[in-house]
Amino acid sequence: MLIRLFIATLFFTYHASVLADTNTASLYADAEQSVYQIRVINKETGKKSSIGSGFIVSKDNILATNYHVVSQYVNNPDVYVLEYLSNTKETGKLELLDLDIVHDLAVVKASKRMGKPLEIDVIPEKGARLFSLGNPLDLGFSIVAGTNNGIMKQDEDGNVLFSGSLNAGMSGGPTLNEAGKVIGINVATAGNNISFLVPADYLKIVLKRLEENNFSPIKDRFSHSSSQLRTSSSKMLTKLASNNWGQAAIGRFIVPAELDKSVRCWDASRRPKKDDLFRSFYTRCSNEDDIYLSDHLSMGSINYEYLWLDSKKLNPARFYRRYERLNSSALDSRAGKRDVTNFACHTGFTRVAEQNFKTTLCRRDYLKYKHLSDILFTTALVGHDKKGFIFNMDITGTEAKAATHLFQKMLEAFKWRK
């Protein structure tokens, strides 16, 4: 009896393995002619500067990919051109049609028929098998099997968590369900078989917009992107401002903690020592969800921090000097003179939670991305000899009015513990 059970187990294990291999092989064969390498080529040298993947969708000469795959061309069309490379080593030029910079998507067009368009389908249930296709590390067409681990709830746009190993060069390739239909677009990896997919629903929106415009290319890519970024920022800040925030205690204040499930807060306070001249408590919060624009530029980050400082040993003059040194804030951004204006700052005094504060608001505007700004707020408690409290907040790529509204609402939530 045990021998029969053992043989039966071996049979079913082998049979399942054969089915899985056959399924993967079938998907590979069916999709191979619909997936291409997307290349950014330097006009001067004729050599590729970056590569990714793309796939035929909607029409036989339309390909979808990631925005970040073609971003060098988008930002510097005078320096670069777009090309495709087929599995048979055929190459040709590509034209940018449309992009969704918020969801890292782009659609390009070839001048000839490229093959059979892949169909788009809904995301299957959690735990379903998925298959990601692309051109990893410039080594040729490959397929990676994995599992749908569900929508990332802390991600505002709900990327899919994929338990497969996506490698460089697979970005922009399709991820298929077992029926061979596209449910997502490869976008990123965190290593250790943790990867992320953009839901194909966002691609459907771009394709519908193109169909309504007879697949005509957008005229002003920066104006187009600016509109998308403003909509995304306003939506995010409005949502944050309307949430029921948690609370955190820091020093004598009760303050807002995580503004949303997409925001994470961490304690970074100094470890106390017996001979310390003062105490300090420090908390930093971030949404950790920048929108990629170029190798040196991103938008959409929200960072804020609280710092409490007090002392029984320092005299007021020494305490104030130390407190003053801590009252500074800097934006974590590599934007340069070609990207943004200089910061313009305004300082004033305000009353918050029955306490006096000195508040500074700084703003700089983007040059290509119109009506978008980086905003930096800092406010510091004044009027106490041996107590200090600092609240810093910075928001990148936003509308100043929406950012200021969120900052003011956070200040209104402060409470002083008597």
N, C-alpha and C positions, 0 to 999 in steps of 0.2 A: 504493500500500500504506500509506504514511504517512498519507494523507488518510483512508483507511478506518479506520485505528487511531485517529486523532484523533476521527473522528465517533463511533466506538464508545465511546471514553472519555467523550465528552460525554453520550452517551445513558445510560450506566450511572451517571454522576454525577448526572444529572438524575433518573433513575429512583429512585436511592437517596434523593435529596432529597425527592421526592414521597412516597415511602413513609414517611420520617421525619415529614414534615409531617402526613400523613394519620394516622399513629399517634398523634401528639401531639394532633391535633384530635379524634380519636375518644376518647382518654382524657379529654380536657377535657370533652367532651359527656357522657360516661358518668358522670363523677364530680362534675360541677358541682352537682347537686342533693343531694349527700351531704356537702358541705363547707360549714361555717358560720363566721361570725365569732363569736368568744366575747368578751363584753364584761364588764368590771367597772364597775358603775355606782355612783356616790356617791348614797346615799339622799337626802341633803339637797338637792343641786343637780340631781339627775336627769341629770347629765352623765357621760360615760364617763371613767374614770380610767386604764384601760389596755385594750388589745385584743390578741387573738391569734386563733388558728384552732382549729377542732375538726372532727371528722368522725364520721359515724354508723357504729357498729360493734356487732355482736352482736345488737341489737334495734333496731327502727325509731325508738325514742325515747331511745336511749343514745348519748352522744357521748364520744369520747376527746379529750384535749388534754394540754398540759404543766401540771405543777404550778405552775411559775412564772407561767403565764398567769393562774391563779386565786388566786395566793398572797395578794394583798391581801384578798380575801374570806375566805380560810381564816384569816388572822390577825386580821381585824377584821370579823366577820359583822354586828356592830351598825352598822357604818358603810357597808358595801357590799352590793350584791346582784349576782347573776350573770344575764346575759341572752345570748340568741343573736340574731344578725341574719342573715337569709337573703339570697340573691342577689336576691330579689324585694322586699327591704326589710321583710319581716315580722319582728317581734320577739316575744320571749316570755321568761318566767323559766326559770331552770335551777336544779336542786338538785344539790348535791355528794353523790356516792355513796361514792367511795373514792379513795384516792391512794397513790402509791408515790413518796414524797419523795426516796428515794435515786436513783431513775432518772428523776426529773422528769416524772412522769405523774399524770394525774387523770382520773377518769371522772365525768361529770355526766349528769343526766336531765332531759328535757323532759316537759311534761304532755300532749303530743300526739304523734302520729306525725309524723316529720320527713322520712322518705324511705327510700331503699334502703341497708341496711348494706353497708359495704365489707368484703370478705373479707381475711383475713390470710394471708400466705404467708412462706416462708423467704427469707432473704437470698440473692440470686443470686450467681453467680461474680464475682470481681473483674474490673472492666472493663465490666460490664453497664450498659446504659442505665437510668437511673432518672428519675422525674418527681415533683417536689415541688409540692404544691398548698397554697394558702393565700390570705390577704388581706393583701398587703404594704402597709404605710404607709397603711392605711385607704383604698386606692385601688380596691378591688374584687377579685373572684376572679381569681387568676392561676395559671399553671403554669410551672415552671422545669425545663428538661431538664438532666441532668448525668450523671455517671458514678460508679459504685460503685468507690471506691478502697480498699476493704477495711476490715476491723476494725482499730481502733487498738489495737495490741498493748500499748502502754504504759499504756492505760486499763484499770483493773481490771474495769470493767463492759463494755468492748468496744463503744463507740459506733462507728457507721459513718462513715467519712470520705467526704464527698460533694463532688464537684467541680462544684458549682452555687452560685449566689448567692442565699442565703436572706436576706430582708430582714425588718426589724421588722414584726410582725403576722402572719408566716407560722409563728411558733412554735406547735406543737400541731397543725399540719396534717399530712396523710398524705404519705408518699413511696411511690410505686407502682412496681412492676416493669412490664414491657412487656405483661403480661397484665391490668394494671389492679388488681392486688391489693396490699395494704399490706405493705410490708416494714420500714418504719421511721416514726418520728414526728419531724418537724422540731424541732430543739431549739436550735441556736446557729450562729453564723457567726463566722469569723475574718477575713472580708474576702478580696478577691482570689480569688473563686470557691472558697474553702475553707469548707465547712460541715460540720455534724455531725448525725447522726440517732440517735435511741434505737431500738435493734432492737425490732421489734414483738413478739418473744418475751416481753419483760417485760410488755407490755400484755396478752398472753394470760394471764399469771399473775393479773393483777388481775381480768380478766373472769371467769376460772374461779372465783376467790374470790367474786365477786359472784353468779354463777350458783348457787353452793352456798348462798348466803344469800338467795336469791330477790330479788336486786338491792335489798336493804335498805341504807340509808345507814349509814355507820359512826357510832357514838354519841359517841366522844371522839376527835376528830381529832389532838389533841396526844399522847394516850396511844398512839394508833395509830402516829403518826409516830415517837415515842420508841422503840417496840419495833423498828421498821425501822432506825432510826439506830444503836441498840445492836448489833443483829445485824450491820450493815454494818461498824461500827467494830471489833467483836470479830473478825470474819472477816479484816479487813485487818491488824490488829495481830498476830494469830496467824500469818498468812502471813508478815509481815515478820520476826517473831521466829524463824521456822523456816527462812528462806532462808539460803543460803550467801553471805555478804556479800563484796563486794570490799574491798580495803584501800587506805588512803591514808596517806602520811607527812606529818606536819605538826610541824615542830620535832623534838623528841626522841621523839615518840610515833608509833606505828602505830595507826590508828583505823579503824572501819568507814566505808566510803565510801557508795555507793548501796546502800540496803537492798533495793531492788527495781527492776525495770525502769520502774515508775511514778514513781520518785524521780530527780531530777536534781540534780547538785552543780556548783557554780560557784566558781571561784577569784576572790576579791575582795581580794587582798593589796595592800598599799601598794607603789607603785613605789619601790625603794630609791634613796637619794641619798647622795652622798659625806659630807655633814655630818650624817647621821642619828645621833641619840643612841641609837637602838635599832632592832632589826629586828622586824617583825611579819608573820605569815602568817595569812590568813583564808580559810576555806572555808564556804560556806553551801549547804545541801541542802533540797529541798522536794518534796513530792509534787504540788503545783500542781493539786489536784483537790478543791476545796471543794464541799460539797453546799449548794445554795442553799435558804434558808429564807424570807428576806424581804429587803427592800431594804437592811437594815442588819445582817443576821444570816446567818451561814453556819457550817457545821461540817465536820469531816472532814479538816482540814488537818494536816499533819505537817511541822514545820520544825526543823532542827537545824543548829548551826554550831560550828566549831572555830576557836579563836584561840590562836596561839602568839606569845609576846613574849620577847625576850631583849636584853641590852645588855652592852657592855664599857666604855661611857663613863659611864653613870650610876652614882652611888653607890647602895647598897641603899635608903636612905630615899626618894630621888627616884624610883627605879624602882618602889618599892612604891606611892607615891602615884599614879603613872601607871597602874600595873596595877590598882589599886583602882577608879579611874574607869572602866576598861573592863569591870569585873566587874559588869555589870548586864544585865538581860534584860527585854524587854517583849513582850506578846502583841499581835499585829497583828489586833485585833478591835474592832468598833464596838458590841459588846454593852453595854447599859446597865443601870441599876438595875432596870428592869422585866423584864429578861431573866435576870439572873444574880445570885448572892449576891456578897459581897465575897470577895476572895482570903484564904484562911487558909494561912499558911506555917510550915514547920518546917525548922530548920537543924541539921546535925550534921556530924561528921567521919567519914570512911571512908578505907580504904586501897585504892588501885586501881593495878595494875601496879607494885607495890612502891613506890608513892609515896603521900604524904598529900594528901587533898583535903577541901575544905570544900564540903558539898552542901546545897542548899536545894530543897525541894519545895513548890510552891504549888498550891492547888486552889480552884476556885470552881464552884458547881453551878447548873444551869439551873433556872428556876422552873416553866416550863410543860412542858419536856421532861425528865421525871423520870428519875433515875438516870443522867444524862449530865452530864459535867463538862468544864471546860477545865483542863488540867494543864500546869504550867510547871516545868521542872527546870533548875537551873544548878549546875555543879560547877567548882571552881577549884583548881588546884594550889597547895599551900602548902609552906613549908619550904625554899625556894630564894631566895637573895638577889637574883639577877639573871635568873631564868627564871620565866615564867608561862605557864599554859595554862588555857583556859576552854572548857568544853563546855556549850552551852545547847540545850535541846530543849523545844518546846511542841506540844501536841496538843489540838485543839479538838473538843468534842462526843464524848467517849469515856467508857468506864468506867475509873475510876481504877486498878483492879487490873490490867487488861490493859496500860494505859499504863506503869505502874510496872514491870511485868515486862519490857517492851521496853527501857526505860531501863537497868534493872539488867543485862540481857543485853549491851547495848552497852558498858557499863562493863567488864564481864568480858572483852570482846574487846580492850581497850586493851593495848598493849605498849610498854614503855619501851626505847628504843634506847640501849644503853650505849656 
